[in-house]
Amino acid sequence: MKARHAVVALAAVAVLVGCAADRSPATQPTATTTATTTPSAPTAKPSAAKAPTNAAGTTPDGTLLVADFGGDTVTFVDPERGAFDRVEVGTAPYGLVVGADGRAWVATAEGVAVVDTKTRTRTARIPYRTATGPVTTGEYRGGGMGIALAPDGRHVYVGVNVPGANGVLEVIDTGTRAVTGTAPVGRRPFDVDVSRDGGEAYATGHDSFDVTAVRTDTLRTRRMEVAPYGTEGGLGSWLKPHYAAVRPGDGKLLLPFEGERLAVLDPRTGKVDVERMTANTHQHGAALTPDGTLLVVGTGPIASDDEDASLTVRAPDGTERVVPLDGPHEDVAVSADGRTAYVTGGFTRDGYWNGITVVDLAGGTAPVRLAAGNRPLGIAVL
């Protein structure tokens, strides 16, 4: 048993309710001071040029959009040259999702911002129905966290954190841009996903060791515990669920833990099967490529026997390749052709950096660090 698994209970008094004590963004190092160039992680130089804009909008396909958790903006990023534009959305944006119509929905501490990614303008900010207290910043702030879009694009589901209490899933009608319903979910809903048929939304409750399935027609809920290490240590445990991915073939949820275990949750029965993983490091973001390959972000050590940050590339048959990363990371998105992963350096704990690592999934070139954003967390490929 690892050292971190034996000291879980002691962590509760040290880290309150999260992965670790939060540090003010103002005290964090910038990308200039942390993005060092190494043979395994070269640094791309961002272009100073700004992409052209006009009334019709000219944001090119393949542009990256990141949520600047350390500020109040989203940043548009050329995946080769770096950031070229930003739009103010609201305090401490966390997750984001982009629809086929080019509208981005961004979960901030103040509400869900709507951004036209073609013209790079904010068109609305929808306040939450749930009271979350004063608008603040940092890992434990109230407001939106995980966010997902229905397959038909008609509704957005956002997990709203209520400090010190269980969270709420709020449903937004994308046509009227209004909250149309709410459902109770677990504590600190890090991630929200939707079933392939749109019939259920899944909120991953970080501090309650669970996934809440919410029927999208009735808003009825079912809580399913996901705790492959148990729940010892409660709110202070490191061994909690963070992000999930819905497997296309069978609709099961894939939730990585600690680079050691992959919890495979069947939402129809609540049964959890556990498969072995190999990265041996604390893990957060997860995404699937078009061919079903699972990408998992290894954030870096939380104990002396952990490995460094990495990106796990897990094939559908369970075989894994672990790509080393330089420094902490948080979330991941994949290019439309499935060949490239983009991993954000924002991170919800100490040690974040202001940039993205670009990973060639075929392994032909070394990962490249790209300066972009202000503590970038959520990410999407336009």
Salt bridges, closest charged atoms under 4 A:
ASP22 OD1 - ARG375 NH2 3.64
ASP78 OD2 - ARG81 NE 3.23
ASP85 OD1 - LYS50 NZ 3.81
ASP85 OD2 - ARG120 NE 2.73
ASP101 OD2 - ARG103 NE 2.82
GLU110 OE1 - ARG125 NH2 3.27
GLU139 OE2 - ARG188 NH1 3.35
GLU200 OE2 - ARG222 NH2 2.62
ASP207 OD2 - ARG188 NE 3.08
ASP207 OD1 - HIS206 ND1 2.50
ASP207 OD1 - LYS240 NZ 2.88
ASP210 OD2 - ARG223 NE 2.82
ASP217 OD1 - ARG215 NE 3.33
GLU225 OE1 - ARG223 NH2 3.93
ASP250 OD2 - ARG247 NH2 2.79
GLU258 OE1 - ARG4 NE 2.83
GLU258 OE2 - HIS282 ND1 2.79
GLU260 OE2 - LYS2 NZ 2.94
GLU260 OE2 - ARG4 NH2 3.83
GLU260 OE1 - HIS5 NE2 3.60
ASP266 OD1 - ARG268 NE 3.05
ASP273 OD1 - LYS271 NZ 3.82
GLU275 OE1 - ARG314 NH2 2.82
ASP306 OD1 - LYS2 NZ 3.68
ASP306 OD1 - ARG4 NH1 1.90
GLU320 OE2 - ARG314 NH1 2.55
ASP326 OD2 - ARG369 NH1 3.82
GLU330 OE1 - HIS284 ND1 2.98
ASP350 OD2 - ARG23 NH2 3.78
